[in-house]
Amino acid sequence: MTEQRVLGGVGTEVVFENDRVRIWQLRLAPGEKSAIHEHELDHILIQVQGDKIAALPEPDTAGPYKDYIEAEPIPGSVIYVTPGGIETAFNCGTKPYLEVIVELKD
């Protein structure tokens, strides 16, 4: 029997949405992981706080990051990412992590 994967949201809370954008907050305590999620839209990541964050891509990810990636967030930095990524975010640091994700709708 094959277990079906259940995907969660790309962040922990939607804080705004209209017909052009959806804006999420992603809050992770130290050691906490997000739900496995898929980025179906172009999106912008805005790092707000934290000391270390990682992305754990799924084997079938189609996004730009295929391997485990770990980085030190730079508060205020803005990163544009194309869709297709299937991953889990992991706060591998010692401080709470917060980022804003702006999904761009067609």
Secondary structure as UniProt FT lines:
FT   STRAND          13..17
FT   STRAND          21..28
FT   TURN            30..31
FT   STRAND          37..38
FT   STRAND          43..49
FT   STRAND          53..57
FT   TURN            59..60
FT   STRAND          69..71
FT   TURN            75..76
FT   STRAND          78..81
FT   STRAND          86..90
FT   STRAND          97..104
//
